[in-house]
């Protein structure tokens, strides 16, 4: 297979010519077989290594020896065919652009995580702000109660003092006929003292509630301050990472341009990869392949990166399953 576009035909890897291809179809079949041993698969052995496949050539040989029609073998052949359709320079450029796309993907995930953090933090901030308003109103109400208790206490203390004065005056006079009046005054005094103590207890309880609510309010205000700072920091981090993404996308475009890899070439690669994606993602892959024409070159590289992730995972799953069957 030759990866090319109408605008920029892609030359064959010189290795294929060295392997014996002279422009005749039969000679290309033989050259393909010889070159397959040296052409990097999945756009470079290093990429496969990142998935845990450390010996690409041994893997290919093993799959070919076990069963030439295995799903893995077919996938590897397609990947090898894609690689063969690119020059060494283009293959290296594509591998570099895919590595850059990995960095973009990681940064985008980080941006997404930061955005989620900002959304959650802003929601928490809004709740805290409502809570502080509620706390302020509660404190205000309790202060009104405190004021009322203070007024009651002042009034009752005055009444108590007056009653004590009356009782003391009558007792000092020592008149027998005043005994009943003194008893009545003492009964009244007992009621005043009971009410006074109740108001003092109420005042103490209110003051404790005010102190507790004030502490809670101060804590909420501190959280609001911290959340506000965290949100601003996250937004600044998002802006920085977006700038890094823009720079990386510019680097990807420059790398592709340096090796004359255009959108047509990338779209063809997407179409070929869509044929060997896992069955459960086949429909999605075909849709992506159809829509790749609308994407920018840098976006198509990321589509290729995602497709390769799916394919590599599928290969690893198949290898694991085959190993289990052999045990």
C-alpha positions, 0 to 999 in steps of 0.5 A: 500500500502507498500512502499518498495524496493528490497534492503531495505524493509520498515517496516510498521508503528507500529501504523498500528500494534497497529490498529489491523493489524495481517498480514491478508489482511482483518485485514489490511483493518480494520487497515488502516481505524482506522490508517487513523485518526492518520497518517500524510498526505502529509508526515506530518501535518506541511507540509500541514499547510505550505500550509494553511491547518491547520486542516488535520483531519477535512479536511479529515473527511469533504471530506469523509462526503461530497463525498467519491469519490471527487478528494481531497478525492482520493488524500488524501487517496493516500497520507495517503497510502504512509505515512502508508507504512513508519515507524514513523522514516522514515516518520519523516526523509522524512519530515525533508529531504523535509524541507531541500529540501525546503531550497535547492530550495530557495537557488537555486532560489537565485543563479539563481536570482544572476546569472541573475543579474550578466549577466545583470550587465555584459551586462550593464558593457560592454555597459558602457565600449563602452560608455566610449570609445565613450566619450573619442573619442568625448572629444578628437575631441572636444579638437582638435576643441578647439585647432583650435579655440585657434589658430584662436583666437590668429591669429585674435587678432594679426590681430586686433591689427595690424589693430588698429595700422594702423588706429591709425597711419593714423589718427594721421597723419591727411592726407585727402587722407588717409580717404579712406584707414582708412575706408577700414581698419575699414571695415576689422577690423569689419570683423576680430572682427566679426570672432574673436567673432565667434571663441570665442563663438565657443571655449566657446561652445566647452569647455562647451561640453568638460566639459559636456562630461567629467562629463558624462565620470566620471559618467560612470567610477563610474558606471563601478566601482560600477558594477564591485564591485557588480558583484564580490560581487554577484559571491562571494554570489553565491559561498557561496550559492552553498556551502550551497546547497552542505552542505544541500544535504549532510544533506539530504543524511545523514537523508535518510540514518539514516532512511534506505530510499533508492532510490528505496523507493523514486522512488516508492513514486514519482511513487505514487505521479505522479498518483495524480498530477494535470491533466495538469501536469500528462504527466510531472509527469509520465516522472519524475517518469520514469526518477527518477531511474537515479537521486541521492537520494537527487534529488529525494527528490526534485522531491517529494517536487515539486510534493507535491507542485503541489498536495497541490496547486491543493487541495487548488484550489479544496477547494476554488472552492467548497467553491464558489459553496456552497455560 
